Amino acid sequence: MKHVLASVIVAAGLSLGGLSNNALALWPSADSDGNNLPTLAPMLEKINPAVVNIATYTSRDNDNPLLNDPAFRRFFNIPDQPERRERSAGSGVIVDAGEGTVITNHHVIKGADEIHVSLTDGRSFKAELIGSDPEVDIAVLKIDAENLTEVKRADSTKMRVGDFVVAIGNPFGLGQTVTTGIVSALGRTGLGIEGYEDFIQTDASINPGNSGGALVNLKGELIGINTAIIAPSGGNVGIGFAIPMNMANVSVEQILSHGEVKRGQIGVGIQDVTQELQKAFGLKNGQLGVLVTNVSEGSEADKAGLSPGDVIIAVDGKDTLSASQLRNQIGIRRIGDTVKIKIIREGDEKTFKVKVGDPSSISGNGKVHKLFEGASLEPNKDGKGVIITQVARDSHIARSGLRPGDVIIGANRMRTDNMQELKDALSRNKKQALLHIQRGMGTFYIVIQ
């Protein structure tokens, strides 16, 4: 932390001329003794009241379903009033003072029976959960309170690697804490943390309890919601991740309007373009994109004219460099939106207008097994397993807790390296399936029925 602050002060002292007028206002030219001393205090004093602590309460009865049986309670003389346990779950950010709207992480409030929001002025309020988006890890709360402070949301696409940022949250339940750093990287994906990933990476310390807190720029604008760290030793090592506000805003807007998030799909199987595939498809050396491996019959992509072998290179004018990026570009669109998809087909560039469809309309994977209706599957690019790429909200797959990015490596005690092996394994039981799932670096078994 000492070294991070030192780097901020030195860098600021050397490059104040490169900062905007708004940013310069944050840096007093001198302290009371006349010494030059840059500080973030004026900015933080304005926005700190908008960063809140979130505590959740759960009933101990939830740990054992037997405790919900009145006869069991009477026999063992267990009080009818369930015992509650409290935990200091994390942080949140007020983004609309008039409506009392608070953004936090889904994992912060997951499983809570009651949620309380505490402000820096000592006030505490019971919060209403409006809705959440587990695949992005965003939840929206509302509190009935007056005289709140909100943080202005910024356009996170304007952030650059090297920009200074400030993380604000409640690490380890200590109370509000501020750490500083820079944007270390943008567009981080493939970490296996969430279903949809496009993280801002920062070296500003993000520790347990910071989840759901604010990542702001030097203007005090909200650019991201802190969500995760890589901590091989159990502590912060300077690799933290925040959900970009442009991505979070899509979830927040849908939750506020409909109480939930519905993601669309276009109906294609995809994989990254490797050097070998560049040569095989006659692409220019270094050309990046996403190869279309299959197009679901009757899907929006099929109706628009996309074909297997097309290489998607841009969506709505923004370059598409990887399969995970394409999933994000489509996944954050509303059902019914139309996107312009630029492809390379046999050396020629073409652009198609493709409507974003409802995942529940997917029918092809029902042929694999009826339990997979509403899910989109494709062979894993490394040849090991079948990856789940899209999940309809009310499907069997969604209700089981599986999500995009999960890889099916086995079914009904049989190895499944491809779609045919998965189909053969699932045919052994028409009513349920025992799946062996790989998620990130770990694996687990789950039964869907």
Legacy VTK file of the C-alpha trace (Angstrom):
# vtk DataFile Version 3.0
C-alpha trace
ASCII
DATASET POLYDATA
POINTS 449 float
0.000 0.000 0.000
2.868 2.376 0.869
4.454 1.785 -2.512
1.177 2.342 -4.348
0.623 5.710 -2.654
4.192 6.733 -3.343
3.783 5.925 -7.029
0.594 7.990 -7.215
2.247 11.001 -5.596
5.367 10.813 -7.764
3.396 10.298 -10.943
1.037 13.134 -10.095
3.912 15.463 -9.333
5.577 14.694 -12.639
2.551 14.789 -14.899
0.001 17.247 -13.554
0.111 19.024 -16.880
-1.470 15.978 -18.500
-4.539 15.947 -16.225
-7.846 17.568 -17.123
-9.082 20.687 -15.367
-11.574 18.581 -13.407
-8.821 16.269 -12.215
-6.540 19.184 -11.341
-9.188 20.446 -8.953
-8.543 17.352 -6.858
-4.922 18.262 -6.269
-4.359 21.261 -3.920
-1.154 23.086 -4.819
0.022 23.370 -1.214
-0.769 22.333 2.349
-1.063 24.713 5.331
2.724 24.961 5.503
3.094 25.834 1.847
4.422 22.413 0.813
3.257 20.857 -2.449
1.093 17.896 -1.490
-1.333 16.194 -3.905
-4.370 14.550 -2.290
-7.556 12.729 -3.221
-9.357 13.900 -0.080
-11.653 16.524 -1.710
-12.999 13.990 -4.192
-13.391 11.252 -1.587
-15.216 13.513 0.844
-17.909 13.954 -1.818
-18.406 10.324 -2.802
-17.517 8.290 0.321
-21.060 8.711 1.743
-22.373 6.901 -1.360
-20.407 3.723 -0.601
-22.269 1.599 1.935
-21.741 -1.481 4.071
-24.079 -4.406 3.505
-24.910 -6.920 6.222
-27.101 -9.947 5.651
-29.119 -12.086 8.026
-29.989 -15.735 7.524
-31.974 -18.101 9.676
-30.058 -20.980 11.209
-33.152 -23.065 10.508
-32.185 -22.975 6.848
-29.217 -25.193 7.647
-31.452 -28.206 8.331
-34.873 -28.824 6.755
-35.899 -30.932 9.765
-36.062 -27.750 11.809
-38.958 -26.588 9.635
-41.065 -29.496 10.975
-43.240 -28.251 13.918
-43.421 -31.770 15.439
-39.639 -32.040 15.357
-39.377 -28.649 17.068
-41.811 -29.592 19.837
-40.139 -32.965 20.483
-36.727 -31.363 20.960
-38.104 -28.209 22.623
-36.732 -25.916 19.913
-38.124 -22.341 20.041
-40.455 -21.358 17.214
-38.530 -18.122 16.727
-35.584 -19.118 14.511
-32.131 -17.988 15.504
-30.574 -15.544 13.092
-26.976 -15.093 12.218
-25.443 -11.920 10.866
-22.461 -11.493 8.656
-20.751 -8.392 7.326
-21.193 -9.454 3.742
-19.661 -6.690 1.690
-20.180 -3.285 0.193
-22.515 -1.436 -2.137
-22.828 1.827 -4.058
-25.733 4.288 -4.127
-26.343 5.245 -7.760
-29.713 7.000 -7.389
-30.163 9.052 -4.218
-33.768 9.994 -5.009
-34.910 6.389 -5.460
-32.538 4.881 -2.901
-31.039 2.525 -5.484
-27.977 0.559 -4.385
-25.805 -1.696 -6.570
-23.813 -4.586 -5.109
-22.660 -8.088 -6.077
-25.095 -10.980 -6.322
-22.771 -13.166 -4.244
-22.893 -10.610 -1.421
-26.647 -11.031 -0.865
-27.098 -14.598 -2.147
-29.197 -16.686 0.234
-29.981 -13.785 2.564
-33.307 -13.657 4.394
-32.796 -10.019 5.322
-30.430 -7.327 4.039
-29.341 -4.182 5.874
-27.513 -1.200 4.394
-25.399 0.984 6.683
-24.263 4.497 5.736
-21.136 6.348 6.758
-23.229 8.734 8.909
-24.255 5.816 11.137
-27.774 5.301 9.776
-28.915 1.775 8.912
-31.851 0.670 6.744
-33.502 -2.593 5.833
-33.104 -3.052 2.080
-35.476 -4.491 -0.490
-33.922 -6.830 -3.054
-35.259 -5.686 -6.438
-33.474 -8.403 -8.393
-30.106 -9.831 -9.317
-28.084 -11.129 -12.248
-25.928 -14.077 -11.091
-24.213 -14.435 -14.477
-22.686 -10.950 -14.200
-22.737 -10.928 -10.359
-24.869 -7.805 -9.994
-27.725 -7.207 -7.542
-29.957 -4.159 -7.112
-31.320 -3.059 -3.725
-33.563 -0.199 -2.638
-33.668 1.613 0.678
-36.262 4.096 1.935
-34.051 6.956 3.097
-33.575 10.680 2.665
-30.489 12.864 2.269
-28.531 10.230 0.385
-25.426 10.771 -1.732
-25.016 9.098 -5.110
-22.046 8.393 -7.359
-22.223 9.454 -10.985
-21.747 6.556 -13.383
-19.043 6.944 -16.031
-18.572 5.457 -19.493
-16.208 2.604 -18.628
-15.220 2.111 -22.273
-13.160 5.311 -22.020
-10.834 3.825 -19.395
-7.271 3.108 -20.479
-4.591 0.879 -19.055
-2.537 3.093 -16.760
-5.408 5.337 -15.622
-5.447 5.961 -11.865
-8.338 4.414 -9.962
-9.573 4.306 -6.372
-11.280 1.311 -4.734
-13.668 1.993 -1.845
-15.249 -0.684 0.302
-15.437 -2.455 3.637
-12.601 -5.024 3.768
-12.709 -7.593 6.576
-15.546 -5.633 8.225
-13.114 -2.914 9.302
-15.258 -0.058 8.031
-14.928 2.069 4.942
-11.453 1.853 3.450
-9.872 3.529 0.427
-7.069 2.058 -1.691
-5.454 3.406 -4.840
-3.838 1.974 -7.939
-4.103 1.919 -11.701
-6.032 0.046 -14.363
-3.722 -2.910 -14.956
-5.679 -4.439 -17.853
-9.058 -4.254 -19.595
-11.376 -6.889 -21.011
-10.194 -9.752 -18.822
-12.171 -12.905 -19.667
-11.909 -16.663 -19.315
-11.288 -16.577 -15.562
-14.249 -18.823 -14.736
-15.484 -16.389 -12.079
-18.762 -15.392 -13.736
-20.859 -16.511 -16.678
-20.139 -13.257 -18.529
-16.728 -11.693 -17.993
-15.215 -8.452 -19.270
-13.358 -7.355 -16.151
-11.326 -4.264 -15.379
-8.155 -5.499 -13.679
-6.550 -3.244 -11.076
-3.754 -3.356 -8.526
-5.792 -1.238 -6.082
-6.232 -3.543 -3.073
-9.545 -5.414 -3.170
-9.930 -7.657 -0.139
-12.768 -9.743 1.348
-15.595 -7.343 2.149
-14.730 -5.025 -0.743
-17.096 -7.006 -2.991
-19.826 -4.751 -4.323
-17.844 -1.608 -3.566
-16.898 1.217 -5.899
-14.045 1.536 -8.335
-13.875 5.221 -9.318
-11.711 7.414 -11.530
-9.987 10.605 -10.403
-13.161 12.591 -11.105
-15.021 10.495 -8.539
-17.100 8.768 -11.232
-18.083 5.129 -10.909
-16.315 3.011 -13.515
-16.791 -0.435 -11.988
-18.136 -2.631 -9.190
-15.404 -4.508 -7.324
-16.073 -8.233 -7.434
-13.098 -10.595 -7.124
-9.378 -11.100 -6.593
-6.790 -13.708 -7.463
-5.242 -14.646 -4.125
-3.098 -17.812 -4.306
-1.701 -17.111 -0.840
-5.061 -16.129 0.664
-4.346 -12.390 0.644
-4.252 -9.562 -1.852
-1.434 -9.807 -4.378
-2.403 -6.821 -6.520
-4.695 -8.625 -8.960
-8.268 -7.474 -8.458
-11.246 -7.355 -10.791
-14.211 -5.033 -11.214
-17.305 -5.327 -13.406
-17.275 -2.419 -15.902
-20.178 -0.016 -15.407
-21.315 -0.263 -19.026
-21.783 -3.994 -18.511
-23.363 -3.578 -15.070
-25.733 -0.879 -16.341
-27.407 -3.320 -18.753
-28.237 -5.643 -15.852
-29.308 -2.793 -13.567
-31.662 -1.280 -16.142
-33.386 -4.600 -16.840
-33.707 -5.406 -13.139
-35.251 -2.017 -12.413
-37.652 -2.375 -15.345
-38.552 -6.071 -15.137
-37.108 -7.425 -11.880
-34.865 -9.810 -13.789
-32.399 -10.048 -16.677
-33.208 -11.903 -19.873
-30.289 -12.545 -22.195
-30.605 -13.221 -25.862
-28.693 -15.365 -28.317
-28.281 -15.571 -32.063
-27.924 -19.352 -32.378
-24.336 -20.054 -33.399
-21.602 -22.375 -32.179
-18.239 -20.624 -32.028
-14.542 -21.073 -31.341
-11.428 -18.901 -31.304
-9.339 -18.530 -34.468
-5.936 -20.165 -34.020
-2.886 -19.772 -36.247
-3.687 -23.108 -37.878
-7.258 -21.976 -38.601
-5.960 -18.685 -40.018
-4.044 -20.640 -42.648
-6.823 -23.141 -43.261
-9.400 -20.422 -43.922
-7.036 -18.196 -45.883
-7.028 -15.355 -43.355
-4.324 -12.719 -43.154
-1.465 -13.426 -40.784
-2.473 -12.098 -37.356
-6.178 -11.799 -38.232
-8.214 -12.397 -35.086
-11.870 -13.261 -34.879
-14.349 -15.957 -33.971
-15.055 -18.943 -36.176
-18.683 -20.019 -36.593
-18.723 -23.808 -36.173
-22.451 -24.379 -36.569
-25.682 -22.446 -36.993
-28.846 -23.693 -35.285
-31.630 -24.374 -37.745
-34.308 -21.692 -37.563
-32.220 -19.442 -35.323
-31.828 -15.704 -35.888
-28.321 -16.284 -37.259
-29.752 -18.826 -39.715
-32.461 -16.385 -40.803
-29.877 -13.623 -41.289
-27.675 -15.793 -43.512
-24.692 -16.689 -41.312
-23.024 -20.006 -42.141
-20.492 -22.404 -40.613
-17.011 -21.291 -41.654
-17.790 -17.583 -41.357
-15.291 -15.669 -39.225
-16.905 -12.947 -37.103
-14.543 -9.969 -36.770
-16.786 -7.195 -35.399
-20.131 -6.520 -33.736
-21.679 -3.074 -34.158
-18.360 -1.698 -35.352
-16.321 -3.001 -32.397
-13.646 -5.604 -33.057
-14.391 -9.155 -31.939
-11.171 -10.878 -30.945
-12.297 -13.991 -29.041
-15.235 -16.291 -28.440
-15.646 -15.046 -24.880
-15.758 -11.457 -26.126
-18.447 -12.342 -28.659
-20.547 -13.973 -25.910
-20.298 -10.723 -23.960
-21.139 -8.568 -26.983
-24.311 -10.557 -27.638
-25.107 -11.421 -24.025
-25.475 -7.807 -22.893
-27.991 -7.035 -25.646
-31.721 -7.149 -25.005
-33.877 -9.755 -26.690
-35.251 -8.166 -29.845
-32.245 -5.882 -30.422
-30.577 -5.984 -33.828
-26.790 -6.108 -34.148
-24.538 -5.626 -37.164
-22.147 -8.546 -37.461
-19.163 -8.235 -39.789
-17.662 -11.466 -41.073
-15.017 -12.777 -43.425
-16.310 -15.400 -45.852
-13.938 -16.863 -48.429
-11.735 -13.781 -48.224
-14.531 -11.225 -48.575
-15.936 -9.046 -45.792
-19.694 -9.028 -45.393
-22.032 -7.446 -42.842
-25.286 -9.002 -41.641
-28.049 -7.569 -39.500
-28.916 -10.222 -36.912
-31.728 -10.059 -34.398
-30.976 -11.167 -30.837
-33.382 -14.025 -30.111
-34.940 -15.602 -27.028
-32.879 -18.558 -25.704
-36.099 -20.454 -25.002
-36.570 -20.686 -28.751
-33.506 -22.919 -29.091
-34.679 -26.350 -30.135
-31.627 -28.107 -31.510
-30.284 -29.257 -28.170
-33.560 -30.890 -27.244
-32.417 -33.577 -29.686
-29.466 -34.258 -27.386
-31.830 -34.742 -24.421
-35.118 -33.145 -23.431
-33.444 -31.829 -20.257
-31.263 -29.614 -22.467
-34.143 -27.689 -24.035
-33.328 -23.982 -23.738
-29.572 -24.502 -23.564
-26.978 -23.931 -26.268
-24.073 -26.378 -26.454
-20.943 -26.604 -28.536
-17.789 -28.752 -28.568
-15.054 -27.412 -26.296
-12.234 -25.923 -28.356
-9.591 -28.114 -26.679
-11.480 -31.262 -27.680
-12.353 -32.223 -24.116
-16.001 -31.916 -23.240
-19.014 -29.926 -24.369
-19.320 -26.296 -23.310
-22.601 -24.649 -22.290
-22.738 -21.336 -24.166
-26.292 -20.099 -23.497
-28.903 -20.934 -20.868
-32.581 -19.958 -20.937
-33.672 -18.585 -17.589
-36.450 -21.106 -16.868
-34.760 -24.167 -18.383
-33.805 -27.357 -16.512
-30.159 -26.361 -16.910
-30.708 -22.920 -15.359
-32.666 -24.316 -12.430
-29.876 -26.779 -11.708
-27.401 -23.902 -11.241
-25.364 -24.510 -14.383
-24.322 -21.459 -16.384
-22.581 -20.409 -19.607
-18.922 -21.391 -19.567
-19.465 -24.654 -17.687
-17.985 -27.656 -19.504
-19.689 -31.069 -19.466
-16.830 -33.571 -19.279
-18.947 -36.573 -18.335
-22.540 -37.773 -18.202
-24.078 -40.796 -16.501
-20.587 -42.045 -15.573
-19.390 -41.891 -19.178
-16.732 -39.571 -20.579
-18.107 -37.015 -23.050
-15.490 -35.428 -25.279
-17.941 -34.396 -27.993
-21.629 -33.908 -28.764
-22.225 -37.468 -29.943
-20.684 -38.971 -26.815
-22.841 -36.657 -24.705
-25.959 -37.715 -26.595
-25.068 -41.411 -26.200
-24.406 -41.015 -22.483
-27.640 -39.131 -21.851
-29.680 -41.747 -23.718
-29.036 -44.147 -20.816
-31.602 -42.313 -18.682
-34.575 -40.392 -20.086
-35.676 -38.782 -16.803
-32.468 -37.490 -15.256
-28.780 -36.999 -15.960
-25.713 -37.210 -13.750
-23.316 -34.601 -15.142
-19.616 -34.171 -14.407
-18.922 -30.443 -14.762
-15.707 -28.468 -15.047
-15.972 -24.833 -13.904
-12.792 -22.801 -13.901
-10.063 -24.860 -12.245
-12.460 -27.142 -10.349
-14.892 -29.971 -11.147
-18.097 -31.209 -9.547
-21.048 -33.529 -10.137
-24.679 -32.455 -10.449
-27.968 -34.216 -11.176
-30.594 -32.559 -13.396
-34.086 -33.986 -13.749
LINES 1 450
449 0 1 2 3 4 5 6 7 8 9 10 11 12 13 14 15 16 17 18 19 20 21 22 23 24 25 26 27 28 29 30 31 32 33 34 35 36 37 38 39 40 41 42 43 44 45 46 47 48 49 50 51 52 53 54 55 56 57 58 59 60 61 62 63 64 65 66 67 68 69 70 71 72 73 74 75 76 77 78 79 80 81 82 83 84 85 86 87 88 89 90 91 92 93 94 95 96 97 98 99 100 101 102 103 104 105 106 107 108 109 110 111 112 113 114 115 116 117 118 119 120 121 122 123 124 125 126 127 128 129 130 131 132 133 134 135 136 137 138 139 140 141 142 143 144 145 146 147 148 149 150 151 152 153 154 155 156 157 158 159 160 161 162 163 164 165 166 167 168 169 170 171 172 173 174 175 176 177 178 179 180 181 182 183 184 185 186 187 188 189 190 191 192 193 194 195 196 197 198 199 200 201 202 203 204 205 206 207 208 209 210 211 212 213 214 215 216 217 218 219 220 221 222 223 224 225 226 227 228 229 230 231 232 233 234 235 236 237 238 239 240 241 242 243 244 245 246 247 248 249 250 251 252 253 254 255 256 257 258 259 260 261 262 263 264 265 266 267 268 269 270 271 272 273 274 275 276 277 278 279 280 281 282 283 284 285 286 287 288 289 290 291 292 293 294 295 296 297 298 299 300 301 302 303 304 305 306 307 308 309 310 311 312 313 314 315 316 317 318 319 320 321 322 323 324 325 326 327 328 329 330 331 332 333 334 335 336 337 338 339 340 341 342 343 344 345 346 347 348 349 350 351 352 353 354 355 356 357 358 359 360 361 362 363 364 365 366 367 368 369 370 371 372 373 374 375 376 377 378 379 380 381 382 383 384 385 386 387 388 389 390 391 392 393 394 395 396 397 398 399 400 401 402 403 404 405 406 407 408 409 410 411 412 413 414 415 416 417 418 419 420 421 422 423 424 425 426 427 428 429 430 431 432 433 434 435 436 437 438 439 440 441 442 443 444 445 446 447 448
